Amino acid sequence: MSDTRHSLPAVPPPSTPPPPDTTASAAAAAALTGAGAAAPGAAAASGTVAPAGTASAVTAPAGAAPGTAVLEPAGPTPESGEPGGSGGRGKPEEHRESGEPGGRAALSSGRFLARAAFLTAALTAAGSLLGLLRDQTIAHLYGAGPDTDAFLVAWTVPEVAATLLIEDAMALILVPAFSLALARRAARSPQDRARDLAQDLDLDPVRQLTRATLPRLFLALSACAALLIALAPWAVAVLAPGLPEPRLAVDCTRLTATSIFTYGVAGYCSAALRAHGSFVAPAAIYVASNVGIISTMLLAGAEAGVLAAGAGVAVGGVMMVLIQLPTLWNRLTERRPVSGLEPAPASATPAPASVPVPATATATATASASASASASASVAETTPTPAATSLASPVALGLLVPVVAFALSRQSQVLVERFLAAPLPAGAISHLNYAQKVAQIPMTLSLMLCTVTFPVVARAMAAGETDRARRRVERDLALAGIIVLIGAATVISCAPQIIEVLFQRGEFHPADTAATAAVMRVYALGLLGHTLVGALVRCYFSAARPLWFPALAMTAGLALTGGAGALLVGVWGVRGIAAANALGIALTAVLMLGALHRHSVPVRTRHMTGGLVKLSAAAAAATGSGWLCAALLPSPVLATLSAGLVVTAVFLVIAYALKAPETDSILRSLARPFSRKLADARSR
């Protein structure tokens, strides 16, 4: 099973229950704030969120739409739960910044992380629900037959494109690059910027980086999309050699090939915005994409058949770009630097030999220290910025290749699954797809925490603060594990009821429900492995060093998936393919967790392994409770909702009794509103 966040879903029909782990994800996000932090829901009204690890204040940027609120950094603060941090307790410190009227209330980084994670998870959940509605529409219009199989073969293209061009490779390369450019922008003095305006020069490091990379990306993406359109028949023959009707799959593939260009541009915009501290527009791209696909199918589905779904992918890709352009334009054209992104102070702990500080970071610190010297500034302004040229350097190429290799090997799991399922009876690929889309929702939501905290870990590693990075990573892994295991237990407990509520209508019959539910239960066994791999790969590349180990570990897992799938498909059919997927990703997760302390962040491997084992034991017990609850209730909607609540309660109680990591923080966060009401009642 792959990380296909782009493919996730809209608001289902009224009878559809919410994702089973929504409560757990909100509680986990709240736990980021520490014991006494405020609830993160207030961030939902803001349009942009500041970079993690910095203090924040609500302001309105120049050029922003009326009513737009921006959480902007106002200087670094200690992380919640660390020495010197507020941990969410105490009153924020008031201070005044140069050039800003009045004071700003500094927020702890823990509170910021909770707000950013909550906002990102909420938009991702909306996109996931829209993806489910999209799949419901496909199931209703086309059922689970040869037409749907043909489209799902073509759907491989946007799946691979999203993983490679939006989530993994593009983000892991461009977020650090734009962060360095922003740091250089912040280091420039007002005199330098005034001189640029007087001489009609544009030496802004961020815009220099954009000019150096975006045109080349346009050309490369256009060429790749055109090549796939021309070679679509051969691509379908490789992806699904046993497909009965390849012609329809070829036509759909030519339509979805446009996503290579649009997803690549959307991924570039997302990376730039996240580096600027803007998380709203990047998180909303999957909402826009699924709206485009669903609208196109509803408008043209009667005449064009399943080709309307392929055309919808093309329309949705364009909408992913358009929804980000206004915010990105404001960010790239603003003249003032983004505060809070300055280089680490000279007193910061020096980086150890095993984690070298990039040369660009050293240059940034030097430029900041000598900004007041006009002679040095003049020389610096006539020299191309390292951020603008870093992607073309051999070092950047050495970083790019292993990242791309990892992303491709990770997404190749989808190719292996569909290759093995192509010779099976019609509908097998469709059952795999529907099961995968539902089962991966908990994984997608759990990884939102790691998406938000990735810049925190990267900055800590660059500054040599490996202990701070370790604490952040260990907490992220525990919180992500809690969310995904609650979701997996719910999926296994009431898989038939979930599929019946979501898909059983129109051409999707009860037999399809039973087959899809059986596959989904097996898929759910690998959800923890998928979450760990998605979280750990960010740690491996947080130090901006070329590391091949993640790609090698993913290749080993892919080999196990292919070998085990070839053996099990003859015994268990489609369920054998799902079981092979779970085995392969579990091997990758074990290899990456075991070697993380040697290659990147020095996590306590035994400590984390013990915590994950405790959480898995709690999930196993919760699964049995949820299964019994679902079996006792005749209504599928009521059974799903009740099982989700029972699973969550049993999981948290058992995990707390086992002293599993982070469960006490979540329980305190859940109990905080009730304790406040009780305290208010006593004070009256």
C-alpha positions in Angstrom: 0.0 0.0 0.0 1.4 3.4 -0.9 1.2 6.8 0.6 -1.5 8.3 -1.7 -2.6 11.3 0.2 -3.5 13.0 -3.0 -6.1 10.3 -3.8 -8.0 10.8 -0.6 -11.5 11.9 -0.3 -15.1 14.7 0.2 -17.9 14.8 2.4 -19.7 11.5 2.0 -23.5 11.2 2.0 -25.3 11.9 5.3 -25.2 8.2 6.2 -21.4 8.0 6.1 -19.7 8.1 9.5 -16.6 10.3 10.0 -13.2 8.6 9.8 -12.9 6.5 12.9 -9.7 8.1 14.2 -10.7 11.8 13.9 -11.1 12.2 17.7 -7.7 10.5 18.3 -6.0 12.8 15.8 -7.4 15.9 17.4 -6.4 14.7 20.8 -2.9 13.8 19.6 -2.5 17.3 18.1 -3.6 18.8 21.4 -1.1 16.7 23.2 1.7 18.6 21.3 1.0 21.7 23.4 1.9 20.2 26.7 -0.2 19.9 29.9 -1.7 23.3 30.0 -2.0 24.5 26.5 -5.1 25.9 25.0 -7.1 23.9 22.4 -5.8 24.2 18.9 -9.1 24.9 17.3 -8.5 28.6 17.2 -6.1 28.2 14.3 -8.8 27.1 12.0 -9.6 30.7 11.3 -6.1 31.6 10.2 -5.0 31.5 6.6 -1.3 30.9 7.1 0.7 29.3 9.9 4.2 30.3 10.9 7.1 27.9 10.8 7.3 25.4 13.6 9.7 26.2 16.4 9.1 30.0 16.3 7.0 32.3 18.3 3.9 33.6 16.5 1.5 36.4 16.3 -1.6 37.1 14.2 -1.1 39.7 11.6 -2.3 40.6 8.1 0.4 40.6 5.4 0.7 43.2 2.8 -1.2 42.3 -0.3 -3.3 39.7 1.5 -7.0 39.4 0.9 -9.2 41.3 3.3 -9.9 39.3 6.4 -6.9 37.0 5.9 -5.2 36.2 9.1 -1.6 35.0 9.2 0.3 33.4 12.1 3.7 34.8 11.6 6.9 34.0 13.6 8.2 36.5 16.0 11.4 34.9 17.1 12.4 31.4 18.3 11.2 30.1 21.6 12.1 26.9 23.5 10.1 23.8 22.5 7.2 22.7 24.6 8.3 20.2 27.2 12.0 21.1 27.0 14.2 23.0 29.3 13.3 26.6 29.1 10.0 25.9 27.4 6.6 26.8 28.8 5.1 23.5 27.8 1.9 25.3 27.3 1.9 26.7 30.9 2.2 30.2 32.0 1.4 33.5 30.4 3.0 34.4 27.0 5.7 36.9 27.2 5.0 40.3 25.6 7.8 41.9 23.5 8.2 44.5 20.8 9.9 43.9 17.4 11.8 46.3 15.4 9.7 48.0 12.8 6.4 46.6 14.2 4.0 48.8 16.0 3.0 47.6 19.4 3.8 44.3 21.0 3.2 40.7 19.9 2.1 37.8 22.2 4.6 35.1 21.7 3.2 31.6 21.5 5.2 28.6 22.5 6.4 26.4 19.7 4.4 23.5 21.1 1.2 25.5 20.8 2.1 26.4 17.3 2.8 22.8 16.4 -0.6 21.8 17.7 -2.4 24.5 15.8 -0.5 23.8 12.6 -1.1 20.0 12.9 -4.8 20.5 13.7 -5.3 22.8 10.7 -3.4 20.6 8.3 -5.1 17.4 9.6 -8.5 19.0 9.3 -7.9 20.0 5.6 -6.4 16.6 4.9 -9.4 14.9 6.5 -11.6 17.0 4.2 -9.6 15.9 1.2 -9.7 12.3 2.4 -13.5 12.4 2.7 -13.7 14.0 -0.7 -11.6 11.1 -2.0 -14.0 8.7 -0.5 -16.9 10.5 -2.2 -14.9 10.4 -5.5 -14.5 6.6 -5.1 -18.2 6.3 -4.2 -19.1 8.2 -7.4 -16.9 5.8 -9.4 -18.4 2.8 -7.7 -21.9 4.1 -8.3 -21.4 5.0 -12.0 -19.1 2.2 -13.1 -19.3 -0.5 -10.4 -16.3 -2.8 -9.9 -15.7 -4.2 -13.4 -13.5 -3.9 -16.4 -14.1 -0.2 -16.9 -13.1 0.6 -13.4 -10.1 -1.7 -13.7 -9.0 0.3 -16.8 -9.2 3.6 -15.0 -7.4 2.3 -11.9 -4.5 1.2 -14.1 -4.3 4.8 -15.4 -4.7 6.1 -11.9 -1.3 4.7 -11.2 0.2 7.8 -12.9 -1.2 10.4 -10.5 -0.5 8.1 -7.6 3.2 7.9 -8.5 3.2 11.6 -9.5 1.8 12.7 -6.1 4.2 10.7 -4.1 7.2 11.8 -6.1 6.3 15.4 -7.0 4.3 16.6 -4.0 4.9 14.6 -0.9 8.3 12.9 -0.8 11.0 13.9 -3.2 9.9 17.5 -4.0 9.3 18.3 -0.4 12.4 16.7 1.0 14.6 18.7 -1.5 12.8 22.0 -1.9 11.7 22.7 1.7 15.3 22.9 2.9 16.3 24.9 -0.1 13.7 27.5 0.4 14.4 27.6 4.1 18.0 28.5 3.4 16.9 31.2 1.0 14.5 32.7 3.5 17.3 32.7 6.1 19.5 34.7 3.7 16.6 37.1 3.1 16.2 37.7 6.8 19.9 38.3 7.2 19.9 41.2 4.7 19.8 44.6 6.2 17.2 47.3 5.4 20.0 49.3 3.7 20.7 46.4 1.3 17.1 46.2 0.3 16.8 50.0 -0.1 19.9 49.9 -2.3 18.3 47.2 -4.5 15.2 49.3 -4.9 17.2 52.4 -5.8 19.3 50.5 -8.4 16.2 48.5 -9.7 17.9 45.2 -8.7 16.2 42.1 -7.5 18.7 40.2 -5.4 16.2 38.6 -3.1 17.4 35.1 -2.4 14.0 33.5 -2.5 13.2 35.0 -5.9 16.6 34.1 -7.2 16.0 30.5 -6.2 12.6 30.5 -8.0 14.1 31.9 -11.2 16.9 29.3 -11.1 14.6 26.3 -10.6 11.1 26.9 -11.8 11.7 27.3 -15.6 13.8 24.1 -15.7 11.1 22.3 -13.8 8.5 23.4 -16.3 10.5 22.1 -19.2 11.3 18.8 -17.5 7.7 18.1 -16.4 6.3 19.0 -19.9 8.7 16.6 -21.6 7.9 13.8 -19.2 4.1 14.3 -19.6 4.4 14.4 -23.4 6.6 11.3 -23.4 4.0 9.3 -21.4 1.2 10.4 -23.6 3.1 9.0 -26.6 4.1 5.8 -24.9 0.8 5.1 -23.2 0.2 1.7 -24.9 3.5 0.4 -23.7 3.0 1.8 -20.2 -0.3 0.0 -19.9 1.3 -3.3 -21.1 3.9 -3.0 -18.4 1.5 -2.0 -15.6 -1.2 -4.6 -16.3 0.0 -7.1 -18.9 -3.1 -9.4 -18.4 -5.7 -6.7 -18.7 -8.6 -7.9 -20.9 -9.4 -4.5 -22.5 -6.2 -2.5 -22.7 -7.5 0.2 -25.2 -9.7 1.9 -22.6 -6.8 1.9 -20.1 -4.6 3.5 -22.7 -7.1 6.3 -23.3 -7.4 6.9 -19.6 -3.6 6.9 -19.1 -3.2 9.6 -21.8 -5.7 11.8 -19.9 -4.0 11.2 -16.5 -0.5 11.8 -17.9 -1.2 15.5 -17.6 -0.9 15.1 -13.9 2.9 14.8 -14.2 3.0 18.5 -15.2 0.3 19.8 -12.9 1.3 17.8 -9.8 4.9 18.8 -10.3 4.0 22.5 -10.3 1.6 22.0 -7.4 4.4 20.2 -5.4 6.8 23.1 -6.1 4.2 25.6 -4.8 3.5 23.4 -1.7 7.2 23.1 -0.8 7.8 26.9 -1.2 4.7 27.7 0.9 5.5 25.3 3.7 9.0 26.8 3.9 7.4 30.2 4.3 5.2 28.8 7.1 2.0 28.6 5.0 0.2 25.3 5.5 -3.4 26.1 4.5 -3.1 26.2 0.7 -0.8 23.1 0.5 -3.1 21.1 2.7 -6.1 22.1 0.6 -4.8 20.9 -2.8 -6.4 17.4 -2.3 -9.7 19.1 -1.7 -9.4 21.0 -4.9 -8.2 17.9 -6.9 -11.1 15.7 -5.8 -13.6 18.5 -6.4 -12.4 18.7 -10.0 -12.6 14.9 -10.5 -16.0 14.5 -9.0 -17.5 17.5 -10.9 -16.1 16.3 -14.2 -17.6 12.8 -13.7 -21.0 14.2 -12.7 -21.0 16.5 -15.7 -19.6 14.2 -18.4 -19.9 10.7 -17.0 -23.1 9.9 -18.8 -21.6 10.6 -22.3 -17.9 9.8 -21.8 -18.1 6.9 -19.4 -15.0 6.2 -17.4 -13.0 8.5 -19.6 -14.7 11.3 -17.6 -12.8 10.2 -14.5 -9.5 10.4 -16.5 -10.5 13.9 -17.6 -11.3 14.8 -14.1 -7.8 14.0 -13.0 -6.5 16.5 -15.5 -9.0 19.2 -14.3 -8.2 18.4 -10.6 -4.5 18.9 -11.3 -5.0 22.4 -12.7 -7.1 23.3 -9.6 -4.3 22.1 -7.3 -2.1 24.7 -8.9 -4.6 27.5 -9.0 -5.6 27.2 -5.3 -1.9 27.9 -4.3 -0.9 30.6 -6.7 -2.4 33.7 -4.9 -0.7 32.8 -1.6 2.6 31.9 -3.3 2.5 35.2 -5.3 2.1 37.2 -2.2 4.9 35.4 -0.5 7.4 35.7 -3.4 6.7 39.4 -4.0 6.8 40.5 -0.4 9.9 42.7 0.3 10.3 42.3 4.0 12.0 39.2 5.4 10.1 36.5 7.2 11.1 36.9 10.8 11.9 33.9 12.9 13.9 32.2 10.1 17.2 33.7 11.0 20.3 31.5 11.3 21.0 29.9 14.7 22.9 32.2 17.0 26.6 31.8 17.5 26.1 30.5 21.0 24.1 27.5 19.7 25.6 24.1 20.3 28.0 23.3 17.5 27.1 20.5 15.1 28.9 17.2 15.8 31.2 15.7 13.2 28.6 13.1 12.2 26.1 15.7 11.3 27.8 18.3 9.1 26.3 21.7 8.8 25.6 22.6 5.1 27.9 25.2 3.6 24.9 27.3 2.8 24.0 27.5 6.4 27.5 28.6 7.4 27.4 31.3 4.7 24.1 32.5 6.0 25.4 32.9 9.5 28.5 34.8 8.2 26.3 37.1 6.1 24.1 37.9 9.1 27.1 38.8 11.3 28.6 41.1 8.7 25.5 42.7 7.4 26.4 46.1 8.9 29.7 46.4 6.9 28.9 48.0 3.6 31.9 46.7 1.8 31.1 43.1 2.7 27.5 43.6 1.9 28.4 45.0 -1.5 30.4 41.9 -2.3 27.7 39.6 -1.0 25.1 41.3 -3.2 27.1 40.7 -6.4 27.6 37.0 -5.6 24.9 34.4 -6.6 23.2 33.1 -3.5 24.0 29.6 -2.5 20.3 28.8 -2.2 19.7 29.7 -5.8 22.5 27.5 -7.1 22.4 24.6 -4.6 20.1 22.4 -6.6 22.5 22.5 -9.6 25.5 21.6 -7.5 26.9 18.0 -7.3 26.1 17.9 -3.6 22.4 18.7 -4.4 22.4 16.1 -7.1 23.8 13.6 -4.7 20.9 14.4 -2.3 18.3 14.3 -5.1 19.1 10.9 -6.5 18.6 8.9 -3.2 15.4 10.8 -2.4 14.0 10.0 -5.8 15.1 6.4 -5.6 13.3 6.1 -2.3 10.1 7.7 -3.6 10.0 5.5 -6.7 10.7 2.3 -4.8 8.0 3.2 -2.3 5.4 3.9 -4.9 6.4 0.8 -6.9 4.4 -1.2 -4.3 1.3 -0.1 -6.2 2.8 -1.3 -9.5 3.6 -4.7 -7.9 0.1 -5.1 -6.5 -1.7 -4.2 -9.8 0.7 -6.4 -11.8 -0.1 -9.4 -9.6 -3.9 -8.6 -9.6 -4.2 -8.0 -13.4 -4.6 -11.8 -14.3 -7.3 -12.3 -11.5 -11.0 -12.1 -12.3 -12.5 -8.7 -13.3 -12.9 -6.4 -10.2 -9.8 -7.6 -8.3 -8.0 -4.3 -8.9 -11.1 -2.4 -8.0 -11.4 -4.3 -4.7 -7.7 -3.6 -3.9 -8.2 0.1 -4.7 -11.3 0.7 -2.6 -9.8 -1.3 0.4 -6.6 0.7 0.1 -8.3 4.1 0.0 -10.3 3.5 3.1 -7.6 1.7 5.1 -5.0 4.4 4.6 -7.0 7.3 6.0 -5.6 6.8 9.5 -2.1 6.7 8.1 -2.6 9.9 6.2 -3.9 11.8 9.3 -1.1 10.5 11.5 1.6 11.7 9.1 0.2 15.3 9.3 2.0 15.6 12.6 5.3 14.7 11.0 4.7 17.1 8.1 4.3 20.0 10.5 7.3 19.1 12.7 9.7 18.3 9.8 11.2 21.8 9.7 11.7 21.7 13.5 13.8 18.5 13.2 15.7 19.8 10.2 16.6 23.1 12.0 17.6 21.2 15.2 19.9 18.8 13.2 21.5 21.7 11.3 22.2 23.5 14.5 23.7 20.4 16.1 20.9 20.1 18.6 20.6 16.3 18.2 19.1 15.8 21.6 16.3 18.2 20.9 15.7 16.5 17.5 15.6 13.1 19.2 12.9 14.2 21.7 10.8 15.7 18.9 11.1 12.5 16.7 10.4 10.1 19.6 7.3 12.1 20.5 6.1 12.3 16.9 6.6 8.5 16.3 4.5 7.8 19.5 1.7 10.2 18.6 1.6 8.9 15.0 1.5 5.4 16.2 -1.4 6.1 18.5 -3.5 7.6 15.7 -2.8 5.0 13.1 -3.3 2.0 15.5 -6.7 3.3 16.7 -7.7 3.7 13.1 -6.4 0.3 12.1 -8.2 -1.4 15.0 -11.5 0.3 13.9 -11.0 -0.7 10.3 -10.4 -4.3 11.2 -13.3 -4.3 13.7 -16.1 -3.1 11.3 -14.7 -3.4 7.8 -17.9 -4.8 6.2 -20.0 -2.1 7.8 -17.7 0.7 6.7 -17.6 -0.6 3.1 -21.4 -1.0 3.1 -22.0 2.5 4.2 -19.5 4.1 1.9 -19.9 2.1 -1.3 -22.8 -0.4 -1.4 -25.1 1.4 -3.8 -25.7 1.5 -7.6 -23.5 -1.0 -9.4 -21.5 -1.9 -6.2 -23.2 -5.0 -4.9 -23.0 -6.9 -1.6 -20.5 -9.4 -3.1 -18.2 -6.4 -3.8 -18.7 -5.3 -0.2 -17.6 -8.6 1.2 -14.6 -8.9 -1.1 -13.4 -5.4 -0.4 -13.9 -5.7 3.4 -11.8 -8.9 3.4 -8.9 -7.2 1.6 -9.2 -4.1 3.8 -8.8 -6.0 7.0 -5.5 -7.5 5.7 -4.3 -4.1 4.5 -4.9 -2.6 7.9 -2.2 -5.0 9.3 0.5 -2.9 7.5 -0.8 0.5 8.5 1.7 1.0 11.4 4.6 0.0 9.0 3.5 2.6 6.4 3.2 5.3 9.1 6.6 4.6 10.5 8.2 4.6 7.0 6.6 7.9 6.2 7.7 9.5 9.5 11.2 8.0 9.5 12.2 9.1 6.0 11.8 12.7 7.0 14.3 12.1 9.8 16.8 10.5 7.5 16.8 13.5 5.2 16.4 16.2 7.9 20.2 16.8 8.0 20.3 17.5 4.2 22.8 14.7 3.6 22.7 12.2 0.7 21.7 8.9 2.4 21.0 5.7 0.4 19.8 3.6 3.3 16.1 4.5 3.1 16.1 3.6 -0.6 17.9 0.3 0.2 15.5 -0.5 3.0 12.5 0.3 0.8 14.0 -1.9 -2.0 14.3 -4.8 0.4 10.7 -4.4 1.5 9.6 -4.2 -2.1 11.4 -7.4 -3.0 9.6 -9.1 -0.1 6.3 -7.7 -1.3 6.8 -9.1 -4.8 8.1 -12.5 -3.7 5.5 -13.1 -1.1 2.8 -11.7 -3.3 3.7 -14.1 -6.1 3.4 -17.0 -3.6 0.3 -15.9 -1.7 -1.8 -14.8 -4.6 -2.3 -18.4 -5.6 -3.4 -19.3 -2.1 -5.4 -16.3 -0.9 -6.1 -14.4 -4.1 -6.4 -10.7 -3.6 -6.0 -11.0 0.1 -2.6 -12.6 -0.5 -1.5 -9.5 -2.3 -2.6 -7.3 0.6 -0.7 -9.6 3.0 2.4 -9.4 1.0 2.1 -5.6 1.1 1.9 -5.7 4.9 5.0 -8.0 5.2 7.1 -5.8 2.9 6.3 -2.5 4.5 6.9 -4.0 8.0 10.4 -5.1 7.0 11.2 -1.6 5.7 9.9 0.0 8.9 12.0 -2.4 11.0 15.2 -1.7 9.0 14.7 2.1 9.0 13.9 2.3 12.7 16.8 0.1 13.7 19.4 2.1 11.7 18.1 5.7 12.4 20.4 6.4 15.3 23.4 5.5 13.1 22.5 7.6 10.1 20.5 10.5 11.3 18.6 11.3 14.6 20.0 9.4 17.5 16.7 8.0 18.7 16.6 5.4 21.5 15.7 2.3 19.4 14.9 0.0 22.3 12.8 2.6 24.0 10.8 3.3 20.9 10.4 -0.4 20.0 9.1 -1.1 23.5 6.6 1.8 23.3 5.3 0.6 19.9 4.9 -2.9 21.1 2.8 -1.7 24.0 0.7 0.4 21.7 0.2 -2.6 19.4 -0.9 -4.8 22.3 -3.5 -2.2 23.2 -4.6 -2.0 19.6 -5.1 -5.8 19.5 -7.3 -5.8 22.6 -9.2 -2.8 21.3 -9.8 -4.6 18.0 -11.5 -7.5 19.7 -13.8 -5.1 21.7 -14.7 -3.2 18.6 -15.4 -6.4 16.6 -17.8 -7.6 19.2 -19.6 -4.3 19.4 -20.0 -4.1 15.6 -21.4 -7.6 15.5 -24.1 -6.9 18.1 -25.6 -3.9 16.2 -27.7 -4.4 13.1 -27.3 -0.9 11.7 -24.0 -0.4 9.8 -23.8 3.3 10.6 -24.5 2.8 14.3 -22.1 -0.2 14.4 -19.3 1.8 12.9 -19.7 4.8 15.2 -20.1 2.6 18.3 -17.1 0.4 17.4 -15.0 3.5 16.8 -15.8 4.9 20.2 -15.3 1.5 22.0 -11.9 1.0 20.2 -10.7 4.4 21.1 -11.7 4.1 24.8 -10.3 0.6 25.2 -7.1 1.4 23.4 -6.4 4.5 25.6 -7.2 2.8 28.8 -5.0 -0.3 28.1 -2.2 1.8 26.7 -2.2 4.0 29.8 -2.2 0.9 32.0 0.8 -0.4 30.0 2.5 3.0 30.4 2.8 3.4 26.6 4.4 6.7 25.5 2.3 9.9 25.1 -1.0 8.3 26.2 -1.0 10.2 29.5 -0.7 13.5 27.5 -3.6 12.6 25.3 -5.8 11.6 28.3 -5.0 14.9 30.0 -5.9 16.8 26.9 -9.2 14.9 26.6 -10.0 15.5 30.3 -8.9 19.2 30.4 -12.3 20.6 29.2 -14.2 18.6 31.9 -11.7 19.6 34.6 -12.1 23.3 33.7 -15.9 23.1 33.8 -15.7 21.3 37.2 -13.3 24.0 38.5 -15.6 26.8 37.2 -18.6 25.1 38.9 -16.8 24.9 42.2 -15.7 28.5 42.0 -19.3 29.7 41.7 
